[in-house]
Amino acid sequence: MRFFHPAIGFLAAMLAFGPAGAQTPAQRVVPESKAQVQLSFAPVVRQTAGSVVNVYAKRNDRRQNAAIEDYFRRFFGDNAPGVPRGRSQSSLGSGVIVDPLGLVITNNHVIENMNEVKVALADRREFEAEILLRDSRTDIAVLKLKDATNLQAIELGDSEALQVGDLVLAIGNPFGVGQTVTQGIVSALARTQVGISDYQFFIQTDAAINPGNSGGALIDMNGRVVGINTAIYSRSGGSIGIGFAVPSSMVRVVLNSARGGSKNVVRPWLGARLQPVDGDIANGLGLERPTGVLVTAIYDKGPAAEAGLKRGDAILMVDGQPVDNPDSFGYRFTLKGTQGQVPLTILRGGKQNTIQVKLMPPPENPARDPVRGRARTPFAGATLVNMSPAVADELQIEIADDGVVVADIEDRSVAGSVGFEKGDQVVAVNGERLASTKDAERALNRTGGYWEVTVSRGGRVFTTVLGR
């Protein structure tokens, strides 16, 4: 009598064996034994479901004029008509316990802009959670449960070992109805044209994923997390069998940064600008098909320059792993960390070669020296910092030799209302070029009836005149 591992499933059982027990893949037969009929994913679910949690996030904003609000509350009470109230927002998602000390992985968009987070476990216990790290570029966040004990953690698996066709389970809290398990296969790997986050490199699955599943676990048949469910392609809002998950290899990078006490994910810096290789470029390089990334610019003080990488080189592989576009290069390069070296396979002059590139974080040189936009200026509520490779990488903008960049803007601030955005490079104020935040501080201390501001954004430079 032949018995099957649960990972094989019912379809495999019916396809693989004929009446005499011989393998006949083309023949469909009914199960021959009670054991075959009872094949189930239940053992994997029992092993993992206790590690998948519900994440409830909320943001409460008090009105800016707290004195008036307190006055109304004192005389009319909290619930009386006409009492000013703060605005409230909320979101619901899923998460995964990945450390028995209380570390939980979820999607950044589940807790984005929220200031109160609670986590409900499968056994109905609830805990407040501290946000250790948010990373919008991967859409991953790390939470720490407060005063939590007896937690069931789940191991991160190796997403690099996944193959198209592997069976997977998706566990989460769709539509807020409670923990739900769905089953499917890995439909595709390395999806890069999804438009979800800055790191376009996703596992695609047909396991049903619906709103509320965000941050939940994609589980392999060994009971390990191979992905964090992040998004679906849908025109109706419900699942149509096209879901996407962040690979566990990238999740591990974010988790290790949080464990190291960092508030941000530290990524390696290449010091080069890249573009995809299209058909015309591939023909010019002598490639049989479009593959790799083309180097279009080199930062003269970066690792690429030190390694001898040149403009016009095509990078084909990162440590033996092929790359097809800048998104896949960024993914592969980031997984290597910020220590040691990594081999890059390049094409130059029709010949392939391997060069060793130093792995290092982008330098913060010069120092940021932040300046806050003062009141009665169009920069009120904005924080300006000096341009550096670290700032450019953090804000995902092109590096300039010097300059001043908008690093942060407060909600409902003057700077936001007049149209400034994070990542804007402030080139000049009232005709005075800004090379550093010291120049910006001097320019913002002037008085006058108008402000002429020149800004560089996304490769476009424009000048606007703002009233006082």
Buried (B, 14 or more C-beta within 10 A) or exposed (E): EEEBEBBBBBEBBBBBBBEEEEEBEEEEEEBBEEEBEEBEBEEBBEBBBBBBBBBBBBBEBEEEEEEEBEEBBEEEEEEEEEBBBEEEEEBBBBBBBBBEEBBBBBBBBBBBEBEBBBBBBBEEBBBBBEBBBBBEBBBBBBBBBEEBEEBBBBEBBBBEEBEEEBBBBBBBBBEEEEBBBBBBBBBEBBBBEBEBBEBBBBBBBBBBBBBBBBBBBBBBBEBBBBBBBBBBEBEEEEBEBBBBBBBBBBBBBBBBBBBEEEEBBBBBBBBBBBEBBEEEBBEEBEBEEBBBBBBEBBBEEBBBBBBBBEEEBBBBBBBEBBBBBBBBBBBBBBBBBBEEBBBBBBBBEEEEEEBBBBBBBBBBEBEBBEBBBEEEBBBBBBBBBBBBBBBBBBBEBEBBEEBBBBBBBBEEBBBBEBEBBBBBBBBBBEEBBBBBBEBBBBBBEEEEEEBBBBBBBEEEEEEEEBEE
